[in-house]
C-alpha cells in the first residue's frame, strides 16, 4: 500500500511541475492600443520586468515602420493585465448605465449634454487593469524592488509623447485639448465649458503614469501644478444629486486604467 501511495504522490508532483513549466508569460508590445504593428513576446517561465522591457525595445526597433522612430514617452508607458478585460468591460458598462439615467428626470440639459459627451468618450476607448510600476529601463534595472517577475498575459504600450490633454467630467465639451506648457487646470476646464451647477474648488489631475493629484482651481486656493502631456483633468459632478461622489469615484478609478 505504501509504495502505491508514494507512486501517486510522485505522479502528482510530476503533473504539477509539468503545469508550472507550461505556464507561459505572453506580452503584446505596441505603441498604443490602436497600433497596426505589434510585437508578441512569449516566455516559458516568468521573466523579470527588466528582461521584458529590454526585449520589447529590441523588437520594437526591428519592427518599426519608421527609419527614425520617435523616442518613447516613458511617463505614459503602461503595463496592463490582459486577463482583466472582462472585469473592466463590466465596470465600464456599469458607469455607462449610470450616466444614461443620472439626470434624465430633471430639467438639466447642460448636465445631460456633459454626460453624453463623457459617455461617448468612454465608449470609444479601452480599459485594462494597469500595473502601477515604473517602466523606465534605466530605473528598473538598478533596483531589484522595481523589477518583479511577470506571470500571465500582458499588454505593454510604449507611446510617443502626445500633444494633448484630456478634460472630462462636469464640462459640456468632454475631450482633448492642445497641450500648452505651464497652462493650469482652470484654463483647460474653462475651455471645456464647465457646468454652472458644479461649484468645484478642486479638480482631479491624473498624470500619464496614473498618479492622481487633487488640483486646486478656485480663485482663493489656486496653486500651480505642472500638467504633463497626455494627462487627464477630471471635474467632479457636484451639487445636484446625492450619488454624485460615488459616481465620480467610479469614473476616476476607470480613467486610471485607460489604455493610452
N, C-alpha and C positions, 0 to 999 in steps of 0.2 A: 504494500500500500504506500509506504514511504517513497520508494523510487518513482511511483506514478505521480505523487504529489510534486516531487522535485521536477519531474519532466514537464508537468503542466505549468509550474512556476517559470521554468526556463523558456517554454514556448511563449508565455505571456510577456516575459521580458523582451524576447526577440521581436514580437509583434510591436510592442511599444517603441523599441529602438528603430524599427523599420518605419513606423509612422512619423517619428521625430525627424528621421533622416529625409523624409519626403515633404516635410513642412517647409516648402519653398517661400521665399520672400520675393514679391514681384513689385517693381516700381516703374510706373509710367512717368516719363520726364517730358515736359512740354514747356514752351514759352508761356502759354496761357491755356485755359480750358478750351479755347476756341481755335487752337493751333491745328493746322493741317498736318504738320510734321511733328511726330512724337518719337521718342526712343523708349524701348522696353528693356528693362534690366531684370534678370532673374538670378537668384542666389539659392543654392541648395541648402545653405544654413544661414541663420540670421547674421547679416553684416552689421558692422558699425556704421553709424551715420556718416562719418568722415569718408568711408570707402564708397558709400552711395553717392556722396557729393562729388568725389574725385572721378568716379566712373561716369557720372552724369555730365560733368564738364568735358571730359574727353570725348564722349559720344556725341554731345551736343555740337561740338566744334566740327566733328566729322560729318554730321548730318545737316549742318546749317546750309540754308539756301542762299545765304549772302556771303560774298567774298570777304567782307569786313563787318562781321556781326557787331551789333551794339553791345556795350557792356551790360552785365546782369545787374539789376536793381535789387541788391540783397535785402534791403528793408522790406521789399514787397514779396520776396521769395516765400513760398509756402509748402509745407508738407501736410498732406491730407490723408486721413484714413479712409480708403475706398470702401471698406466694409460698412460704413455708416450711412451709405446713400439712402437706404430705405427709411431710416430714422429721421434723417434731415428732410426728406420729402414729406414725411408726416408732419414734422414740426412746421415746415413751410406752409403746408395746406391748412393747418390749424390757424395760423396767422392770417392767411388769405380769407378764410371763412369769417374770422372776427372782423376783418376790415370791411367785408361786404355789408355787415349789419350794424357797425359801430354807431353811425349817426343816421341810419336810414329812416327812423321815425321822427326826426327832428328837422326843423327848417334851417339847416346849416349847409347851404350849397357850397361854400368855400371849403368846409371840412370834408364834404363828400368828394369834392374835386381833389383835395390833398390825398385822401385815401385811395382814390382811383389811380392817381399817378404813382403813388408808392406801390400799390398792388401790381401795377404794370411793370415797374422796375423789378420787383421780387420775382414775378413770373418769368421774366426774360433772363434771369441769372441762375447760377447753380451754386449749391452749397454742399460741403462735406465737413466732417469734424476736423478742425485744424489742430495740428500738434504745435503748441506754442513754445517752440525751442529755437535757439539761434541756428541759422543755416550757413552763415558766412564760413567758408572753408578755413580761412586763416585763424578764425576764432576757435572753432571746434577742434581742430587738430592739436591745439596746445593745451586743452583742458579735458581731462578724462570725464568729468561730470557732465560735460556738454556733448558727449559722444556715446549715446546709448546704442544698444542693439535694436535692430528693427526686425519685426516678425509680422508677416501678413501682407496685405496689398495696399499700396500707397500711390498717390499722385503727387509728384514733385513739380511745382511750377517755378520757372526761372525767368521772370519777366524783364523786359526793358523798362527804363524809367518812364512812367506815364507823364502826361502833361495836363492832367485834370484833377479835380477834387469833386467828390460826390456830396450833395446836400440832400438829405432825406428826412422825412417825418412831417411835422406840422407846418409844411410850406406848400404853396399852391403848385409850384413847379419842382417836383422831385426829379433829380437827375444830376448830370455832371456839369461842371463849370470849368473854364480855363484856370489852371493853377497860376497864382500871382505870388511872387516872392514876398514873404512877410505880411501878406494880407491876413487880417484877423477873421475869426469865425463870424463876427457880427456882420461884416460886409458880404461874405458869402451868403449868409442867411437872408440878408436884405435883398440881395439879387434874386433869391428864390421865392420872394413874396411870402413872408411868414403870416400865419393865421392871426388875426387880431385878438381872438379869444384866448390865445395861448400867451399868457404874460410871463414868459420864461426869463429868469435871471441867469440861467446856465444852459449850455448845450453840451452834447457829448461828442468828443473827438475820438475816433478810432483810427489810430495810426496804421500804416500799411503792414506792420508786423503784428497787428492785433491788440497792441496796448490801447487801453481805453482810459481817457482822461476827462474829468469834469471841467468844462471850459466856461469861465465867467463871461457873460455877454451884456449885462445890464450897464447902464451909464454909471452906476455907483460902485460897481465891482469889477470893471473891465481890467483884464490882465492879459498881456500878450503871451501866447504860447505858439511856438513855431508849428505850422501845419505842413506836413510832408506831402509831396506829390503822391497822388493815389490814396490819400486819406478819405475818411467818411466823416462828415459832420451831421449829427442827428439831433433834431429839435423835438423835444417831447410834446405829445398831445397833452393838453392840460386845461383844466378849468371848466369842463363840460360834463364828463361822466366819471363816476367813482372807480370804474375799472381801468382808467387810463394808465395809472402807474404800472399795473401788471402787464398791460398790453405793450407799453414802452419797453419794459424789461425783456419781454419775449422777442420783440423786434431787435433790440440791441444784441441779444445773445445770438440770434440768427446771423446778423450782419458780421459778427466776428469770424464766422465760418464761411464767408463769401469767398468763392474761388476767383481770384483775380485773373 
